[in-house]
């Protein structure tokens, strides 16, 4: 009887732990400030998995696109702040691989300073290893196609570039060396444009979310503020996207990642 009782107790504990984690994910997705308390209850090896679930949950919420980007950024900043050198590569991959493609440009721009801040004390050699680890782990994402990996890898390199924008300097060289050969050429072909802020080739066919700059009408080509929310002004039709009224905690649904065409490999490689 004793072994059976132990097994039953273990099963109940496992179910309870799952329920607690699921509840923590929902709370974190709706209230990013709760992330620090939730992570404090986790083993450091489980933070990346938690980060993945939180960002995926936010990505599937019925939010206004611009509001969603801000939620993704705030949650990502809080999750990244809980990482250390032992799990930072895993946490970064968990974050960037779950951000919807249409949000990646603004998310990467907003997250750049946060990454620099949390990695400021890491010396060049270990930092370059961190970059290579992130790129390598992106290559190991089984649910992603190579085309998906090209997109995520290019934005990861920009996020981790430490401001460098030439191919013969680290950490970009370390990143490129870690890209699997099956799609390295496509990453190299796309990277110069991505580093300069041109995503038209890499994200062709994706309605990229743009956060309007204050007083800058040209910056709001995709999302322009309106009385009821934000209007999509790309193309001949204007569609107003509203936040749900009222916005309540949401249960995530299964997302479907867009599959933008990736530019062919250039004839000359870097």
C-alpha positions in Angstrom: 0.0 0.0 0.0 2.8 2.4 0.8 4.2 2.6 -2.7 0.7 3.2 -4.2 0.0 6.0 -1.7 3.3 7.6 -2.6 2.6 7.3 -6.3 -0.9 8.8 -5.8 0.6 11.7 -3.8 3.2 12.3 -6.4 0.5 12.4 -9.2 -1.6 14.8 -7.2 1.4 17.0 -6.5 2.2 17.0 -10.2 -1.3 18.0 -11.2 -1.4 20.7 -8.6 2.0 22.1 -9.8 0.7 22.1 -13.4 -2.4 24.0 -12.4 -0.3 26.5 -10.5 2.0 27.1 -13.4 -1.0 27.4 -15.8 -2.5 30.0 -13.5 0.8 31.8 -13.2 1.1 32.0 -17.0 -2.4 33.5 -17.4 -1.7 36.0 -14.6 1.6 37.0 -16.1 0.2 37.4 -19.5 -2.5 39.7 -18.2 -0.4 41.4 -15.5 3.3 41.6 -16.4 4.2 42.9 -13.0 3.3 39.5 -11.5 6.2 37.9 -13.4 8.9 38.5 -10.8 6.9 36.8 -8.1 6.0 33.9 -10.4 9.6 33.3 -11.5 10.8 33.4 -7.8 8.8 30.1 -7.4 10.6 28.4 -10.3 13.8 26.5 -10.7 16.2 28.5 -12.9 16.0 25.7 -15.5 12.3 26.2 -15.9 12.3 30.0 -16.5 12.7 29.7 -20.3 9.7 27.3 -20.6 7.6 29.8 -18.5 8.8 32.7 -20.6 7.8 30.8 -23.8 4.3 30.2 -22.5 3.8 33.7 -21.3 4.8 35.3 -24.6 2.8 32.8 -26.6 -0.2 33.5 -24.4 0.1 37.3 -25.0 0.6 36.7 -28.7 -2.8 34.9 -29.0 -4.8 37.5 -27.0 -7.5 39.6 -28.8 -5.7 42.9 -28.2 -5.2 45.9 -30.4 -1.9 45.3 -32.3 0.0 48.2 -30.9 -1.2 47.4 -27.3 -0.1 43.8 -27.9 3.4 44.9 -28.8 3.7 47.0 -25.6 2.5 44.0 -23.6 5.0 41.7 -25.3 7.8 44.1 -24.6 6.9 44.7 -21.0 6.6 41.0 -20.2 9.8 40.2 -22.1 11.7 42.9 -20.2 10.5 41.4 -16.9 11.3 37.9 -17.9 14.8 38.8 -19.2 15.5 40.6 -15.9 15.1 37.3 -14.2 17.7 35.5 -16.3 21.4 35.0 -15.6 24.3 33.8 -17.6 23.3 30.2 -16.9 19.9 30.4 -18.7 20.0 33.7 -20.6 20.4 32.1 -24.0 17.4 29.8 -23.4 15.3 32.7 -22.2 16.2 34.9 -25.1 15.3 32.1 -27.6 12.0 31.5 -25.7 11.1 35.2 -26.0 12.0 35.9 -29.6 10.7 32.7 -31.0 7.2 33.3 -29.6 6.8 36.9 -30.7 4.6 37.0 -33.8 6.5 38.0 -37.0 4.4 41.1 -37.5 5.5 42.4 -34.1 9.2 41.4 -34.4 10.5 44.7 -35.8 9.0 46.9 -33.0 9.7 44.3 -30.3 13.3 44.1 -31.3 13.7 47.8 -31.4 12.1 48.2 -27.9 14.0 45.3 -26.4 17.5 46.3 -27.7 18.3 48.6 -24.8 17.0 46.0 -22.2 19.3 43.4 -23.7 22.3 45.8 -23.5 21.5 46.6 -19.9 21.3 43.0 -18.6 24.4 42.0 -20.6 26.5 45.1 -19.9 28.8 43.4 -17.5 29.4 40.4 -19.7 32.9 40.5 -21.3 33.3 40.2 -25.1 34.3 36.6 -25.2 31.5 35.2 -23.1 29.1 37.5 -24.8 30.0 36.3 -28.2 29.5 32.7 -26.9 26.1 33.8 -25.6 25.2 35.1 -29.1 26.4 31.9 -30.8 24.4 29.8 -28.3 21.2 31.8 -29.0 21.6 31.3 -32.8 22.4 27.6 -32.4 19.4 27.1 -30.2 17.1 28.8 -32.8 18.4 26.3 -35.3 17.3 23.5 -32.9 13.6 24.6 -32.8 11.9 21.6 -34.2 8.5 23.3 -34.8 10.1 25.9 -37.1 10.8 25.5 -40.8 14.1 26.8 -42.1 12.3 29.9 -43.5 10.9 30.6 -40.0 14.4 30.2 -38.6 15.8 32.7 -41.1 13.4 35.4 -39.8 14.0 34.7 -36.1 17.7 34.4 -36.6 18.1 37.7 -38.4 16.1 39.5 -35.7 18.1 37.8 -33.0 21.4 38.9 -34.5 20.1 42.5 -34.6 18.9 42.2 -31.0 22.3 41.0 -29.9 24.5 43.0 -32.2 25.6 45.4 -29.4 25.2 48.2 -32.0 27.6 46.9 -34.5 26.5 46.9 -38.1 29.3 45.5 -40.1 29.9 41.8 -40.9 33.6 41.6 -40.1 33.1 42.5 -36.4 31.9 40.5 -33.4 29.4 39.5 -32.2 27.8 39.4 -35.7 30.6 37.2 -36.9 30.0 34.8 -34.0 26.3 34.7 -34.8 26.8 34.0 -38.5 29.3 31.2 -37.7 26.6 29.5 -35.6 23.9 29.6 -38.3 23.2 26.1 -39.7 24.5 25.8 -43.3 21.1 24.9 -44.7 19.9 28.5 -44.3 23.0 30.5 -43.5 23.1 32.1 -47.0 19.5 33.3 -46.6 20.4 34.9 -43.3 23.4 36.6 -44.8 21.4 37.8 -47.7 18.8 39.4 -45.4 21.0 40.7 -42.6 22.3 43.9 -44.1 18.8 45.2 -44.7 17.5 44.1 -41.3 20.3 45.8 -39.5 19.5 49.0 -41.4 15.8 48.7 -40.5 14.5 47.5 -43.8 12.3 44.5 -43.3 10.4 44.6 -46.7 12.3 41.6 -48.1 12.5 39.4 -45.0 8.9 40.0 -44.0 7.3 40.3 -47.4 3.6 39.7 -47.2 3.4 40.3 -43.4 1.5 43.4 -42.1 4.2 44.7 -39.8 2.9 46.5 -36.8 4.3 50.1 -36.5 4.1 52.1 -33.3 3.2 55.7 -34.3 5.7 58.3 -33.3 4.3 61.3 -31.5 3.6 63.9 -34.2 5.0 61.7 -37.0 2.3 60.8 -39.5 4.6 59.0 -41.8 5.7 56.6 -39.1 2.1 55.3 -38.8 1.8 53.7 -42.2 0.5 50.5 -40.7 -1.2 51.7 -37.5 -2.6 55.2 -37.0 -4.4 56.4 -33.9 -8.1 56.9 -34.2 -10.9 57.9 -31.8 -11.8 54.2 -31.2 -8.4 52.5 -31.4 -6.0 52.2 -34.2 -6.6 52.2 -37.9 -4.7 50.2 -40.5 -3.9 52.6 -43.3 -1.9 50.2 -45.4 -3.7 49.8 -48.8 -7.0 51.3 -50.0 -9.1 50.2 -47.1 -9.2 51.5 -43.6 -9.9 49.0 -40.9 -10.3 50.1 -37.3 -9.0 47.6 -34.7 -10.5 48.0 -31.2 -9.4 46.7 -27.9 -12.0 44.3 -26.4 -14.4 46.2 -24.0 -13.8 45.4 -21.3 -10.5 43.6 -21.6 -10.5 40.5 -19.4 -7.9 37.8 -18.7 -7.8 35.6 -21.8 -7.2 32.0 -22.3 -4.6 31.6 -25.1 -5.5 29.8 -28.3 -3.3 27.9 -30.6 -1.4 30.4 -32.8 -0.6 30.0 -36.4 2.7 31.6 -37.4 2.8 33.4 -40.7 5.1 32.0 -43.3 6.6 35.0 -45.1 8.6 34.3 -48.2 12.3 34.5 -47.6 14.6 36.1 -50.2 16.7 33.7 -52.2 20.3 33.3 -51.5 22.4 36.1 -53.1 24.9 35.0 -55.7 27.7 36.6 -53.6 27.9 35.5 -50.0 29.5 37.5 -47.2 
